[in-house]
Amino acid sequence: MSLFNKVFASIGIGAATVDTKLERDTLVPGEAVKGIVEVRGGSVEQQIDAIYLSLFTTYLKESDDRKYTVNALIEQVRLNEPFVIKSQETKQIPFSFELPIDTPISLGRSKIWVQTGLDIKNAVDPTDKDFIKVIPNPLTEAVINVVNDLGFRLREVECEEAPYRIRKRLPFVQEFEFVPITGTYRGKLDELEIVFFPSSSSMTDIYMQVDRKARGLGGFLAEALEMDESHIHFTVSSGDLPSLREKINSVIQKFSL
């Protein structure tokens, strides 16, 4: 009977299972992700070579004029040394790791999850998937609020493959796309795109694309040749908060003429 149990466990029937319990599922980049991984033994004793916690999201990739969605690994941590889980035994392994500062925000289609995997030799590896909600830190939130106050509406948030010229640690960027609906820039701009590259919770680089609205034949020609777009790079910090509106407005104004 034991032989059959081992054979079944090797293909995932009656094998050990894993369940991750997060202390909190709403987090700000830079905060600690804490919880417990619970491993339950199956019908036979098994050796667990490793437990991995992997932080994933998805992003759009383009190839041969076709867009498709792929998974992206943001971070991975190993929790333990090899151990044996006996039949019907339960073990709880506490964990804590820092949510990377460049983790995308849970807006639009952007989903982020923690995937737990057990590495079991000569067997199907059990997994568990837990979604988390990532909210912006005060600086990122302040920038988004300022852009909204200037008459823009957030139209879309999407993680897309990063061009090599601006690629950092991750193969993608999270793009915030705004459209002017009121105020000074309505009728002057088509859209405003923003990408954040935070270096800490109190400082972030911003890549901004200002897309001017076509005016007349010259404007339409410029739009067709993508000459109506301006690419801007600047840095903001928590020290800029009192004058953040003026700083961002002056940048947009300068490149919207």
C-alpha positions as CSV (number, residue, x, y, z in Angstrom):
1,M,0.0,0.0,0.0
2,S,2.9,2.3,0.9
3,L,4.4,1.8,-2.6
4,F,1.2,2.9,-4.3
5,N,0.9,5.9,-2.0
6,K,4.4,7.0,-3.0
7,V,3.6,6.6,-6.7
8,F,0.4,8.6,-6.3
9,A,2.2,11.3,-4.3
10,S,4.8,11.6,-7.0
11,I,2.0,12.7,-9.4
12,G,0.3,15.0,-6.9
13,I,-2.3,12.6,-5.5
14,G,-2.1,12.4,-1.7
15,A,1.0,14.6,-1.7
16,A,1.9,17.4,0.6
17,T,-0.1,20.7,0.2
18,V,0.8,24.3,0.9
19,D,-1.3,27.3,2.0
20,T,0.1,30.8,2.5
21,K,-1.7,33.0,5.0
22,L,-0.8,36.7,4.6
23,E,-0.9,39.0,7.6
24,R,-2.1,41.8,5.4
25,D,-3.1,41.8,1.7
26,T,-3.0,45.6,1.2
27,L,0.5,47.0,1.1
28,V,2.7,50.0,0.0
29,P,6.0,49.3,-1.8
30,G,8.8,49.2,0.7
31,E,6.6,47.7,3.4
32,A,7.1,44.1,4.8
33,V,5.1,41.3,3.4
34,K,4.4,39.0,6.4
35,G,2.6,35.8,7.0
36,I,2.8,32.1,7.5
37,V,3.3,29.2,5.1
38,E,1.4,26.1,6.2
39,V,2.6,22.8,4.8
40,R,0.4,19.8,5.3
41,G,1.7,16.3,4.9
42,G,-0.1,13.9,2.6
43,S,-0.5,10.2,2.6
44,V,3.3,9.5,2.7
45,E,6.4,11.1,4.2
46,Q,8.1,13.5,1.7
47,Q,11.2,15.6,1.7
48,I,10.7,19.3,1.0
49,D,13.8,20.6,-0.6
50,A,12.8,24.3,-0.5
51,I,9.9,26.7,-0.1
52,Y,9.9,29.6,-2.5
53,L,7.8,32.8,-2.3
54,S,7.6,34.5,-5.7
55,L,6.1,37.9,-6.4
56,F,4.5,38.1,-9.8
57,T,2.6,40.5,-12.1
58,T,1.7,40.5,-15.8
59,Y,2.7,42.8,-18.6
60,L,2.0,43.3,-22.3
61,K,4.7,42.2,-24.7
62,E,4.7,42.9,-28.4
63,S,6.2,40.7,-31.1
64,D,5.5,40.6,-34.9
65,D,2.8,43.3,-34.4
66,R,1.0,41.1,-31.9
67,K,0.5,41.9,-28.2
68,Y,0.2,39.2,-25.6
69,T,0.3,38.9,-21.8
70,V,3.3,37.3,-20.0
71,N,4.1,36.8,-16.3
72,A,6.9,38.8,-14.8
73,L,8.9,37.8,-11.7
74,I,9.4,40.8,-9.5
75,E,11.0,39.1,-6.5
76,Q,11.7,35.6,-5.1
77,V,12.8,34.5,-1.7
78,R,13.7,31.1,-0.3
79,L,12.3,30.4,3.1
80,N,14.0,27.3,4.5
81,E,16.6,24.5,4.4
82,P,15.4,21.0,3.3
83,F,13.1,19.2,5.8
84,V,10.9,16.1,6.0
85,I,7.1,16.4,6.3
86,K,5.5,13.3,7.7
87,S,2.2,11.8,6.7
88,Q,-0.7,14.1,7.9
89,E,1.8,16.4,9.7
90,T,1.4,20.2,9.7
91,K,4.3,22.6,9.8
92,Q,4.0,26.4,9.9
93,I,6.9,28.6,8.6
94,P,6.7,32.3,9.3
95,F,8.1,34.7,6.8
96,S,8.8,38.4,6.2
97,F,10.2,40.1,3.1
98,E,10.3,43.6,1.7
99,L,7.8,44.5,-1.0
100,P,10.2,45.9,-3.7
101,I,10.0,49.7,-4.1
102,D,9.4,49.2,-7.9
103,T,6.4,46.9,-7.5
104,P,3.6,48.1,-9.7
105,I,0.4,49.7,-8.2
106,S,-2.9,47.7,-8.3
107,L,-4.6,49.9,-10.7
108,G,-6.3,49.2,-14.1
109,R,-5.4,45.7,-15.3
110,S,-2.3,45.4,-13.1
111,K,-2.6,42.4,-10.8
112,I,0.1,41.4,-8.3
113,W,0.3,38.1,-6.4
114,V,2.4,36.0,-4.2
115,Q,3.0,32.4,-5.4
116,T,4.2,29.8,-3.0
117,G,5.9,26.7,-4.3
118,L,7.2,23.6,-2.6
119,D,10.2,22.0,-4.2
120,I,9.7,18.2,-3.8
121,K,12.2,15.9,-5.5
122,N,10.7,13.4,-8.0
123,A,7.2,14.8,-7.5
124,V,4.7,17.4,-8.8
125,D,5.5,20.6,-6.9
126,P,2.4,22.0,-5.0
127,T,1.7,25.7,-5.3
128,D,-0.5,28.4,-3.8
129,K,-1.5,31.8,-5.2
130,D,-2.5,34.8,-3.1
131,F,-3.3,38.2,-4.7
132,I,-2.3,41.4,-2.9
133,K,-3.4,45.0,-3.3
134,V,-0.5,47.4,-3.8
135,I,-1.4,51.0,-3.1
136,P,0.8,54.1,-3.9
137,N,3.1,55.7,-1.4
138,P,2.3,59.3,-0.4
139,L,4.7,60.8,-3.0
140,T,3.3,58.8,-6.0
141,E,-0.2,59.5,-4.8
142,A,0.6,63.2,-4.6
143,V,1.9,63.3,-8.2
144,I,-1.3,61.5,-9.4
145,N,-3.5,63.9,-7.5
146,V,-1.7,67.0,-8.8
147,V,-2.2,65.7,-12.4
148,N,-5.9,65.2,-11.7
149,D,-6.1,68.7,-10.2
150,L,-4.6,70.1,-13.4
151,G,-7.7,68.9,-15.3
152,F,-6.5,65.4,-16.4
153,R,-8.4,62.2,-15.9
154,L,-6.6,58.8,-15.5
155,R,-7.8,56.9,-18.5
156,E,-5.7,53.7,-18.3
157,V,-3.0,52.0,-16.3
158,E,-1.0,49.2,-18.0
159,C,2.2,47.3,-17.5
160,E,4.0,47.1,-20.8
161,E,7.4,45.9,-22.0
162,A,10.0,48.6,-21.3
163,P,12.0,50.1,-24.2
164,Y,15.7,49.3,-23.7
165,R,16.6,53.0,-23.4
166,I,14.6,53.3,-20.1
167,R,14.6,49.7,-18.9
168,K,15.7,49.3,-15.3
169,R,15.7,46.2,-13.0
170,L,12.4,44.8,-14.4
171,P,11.5,44.1,-18.1
172,F,8.4,46.3,-18.0
173,V,7.2,49.7,-16.9
174,Q,3.8,50.7,-15.5
175,E,2.4,53.4,-17.6
176,F,-0.2,55.9,-16.3
177,E,-2.2,57.5,-19.2
178,F,-4.1,60.7,-18.6
179,V,-6.4,62.8,-20.9
180,P,-7.2,66.5,-20.3
181,I,-10.9,67.0,-19.7
182,T,-11.0,70.4,-18.1
183,G,-8.7,73.4,-17.5
184,T,-5.7,74.8,-19.4
185,Y,-4.7,71.7,-21.3
186,R,-8.0,70.7,-22.7
187,G,-7.8,71.2,-26.5
188,K,-4.0,71.6,-26.3
189,L,-2.9,68.1,-25.4
190,D,-4.1,64.7,-26.6
191,E,-2.8,62.8,-23.6
192,L,-0.1,62.7,-20.9
193,E,1.8,59.5,-20.1
194,I,3.7,59.0,-16.8
195,V,6.1,56.3,-15.7
196,F,7.5,56.2,-12.2
197,F,11.0,54.9,-11.3
198,P,11.1,55.2,-7.5
199,S,14.5,55.0,-5.9
200,S,13.0,55.2,-2.4
201,S,9.7,56.0,-0.7
202,S,10.7,59.6,-0.7
203,M,12.2,60.0,-4.2
204,T,11.2,59.0,-7.7
205,D,12.3,59.7,-11.2
206,I,9.5,60.5,-13.6
207,Y,9.4,59.9,-17.3
208,M,6.7,61.9,-18.9
209,Q,5.4,62.0,-22.5
210,V,3.4,65.0,-23.5
211,D,1.4,64.4,-26.6
212,R,0.3,67.7,-28.2
213,K,-2.9,68.0,-30.1
214,A,-2.6,68.3,-33.9
215,R,-3.4,71.8,-35.2
216,G,-3.7,72.4,-39.0
217,L,-1.8,70.6,-41.7
218,G,1.6,71.1,-40.0
219,G,0.2,69.6,-36.8
220,F,-1.2,66.6,-38.6
221,L,2.1,66.0,-40.3
222,A,3.9,66.3,-37.0
223,E,1.5,63.8,-35.5
224,A,1.9,61.4,-38.3
225,L,5.7,61.5,-37.8
226,E,5.3,61.4,-34.0
227,M,7.1,64.8,-33.8
228,D,4.2,66.1,-31.6
229,E,5.5,64.1,-28.6
230,S,7.9,65.4,-26.0
231,H,9.7,63.0,-23.7
232,I,10.7,64.5,-20.3
233,H,12.7,63.2,-17.4
234,F,12.7,64.8,-14.0
235,T,12.9,63.9,-10.3
236,V,10.6,64.7,-7.4
237,S,11.1,64.1,-3.7
238,S,9.1,64.5,-0.5
239,G,10.7,67.9,-0.2
240,D,8.9,69.0,-3.3
241,L,5.4,68.3,-1.8
242,P,4.6,71.9,-0.8
243,S,5.4,73.1,-4.4
244,L,4.6,69.9,-6.3
245,R,1.7,71.4,-8.3
246,E,3.8,74.3,-9.5
247,K,6.7,72.1,-10.4
248,I,4.6,69.6,-12.5
249,N,2.5,72.3,-14.1
250,S,5.6,74.2,-15.2
251,V,7.0,71.0,-16.8
252,I,3.8,70.3,-18.7
253,Q,3.4,73.9,-19.7
254,K,6.9,74.1,-21.1
255,F,6.4,71.2,-23.4
256,S,2.8,71.8,-24.4
257,L,3.5,74.9,-26.5
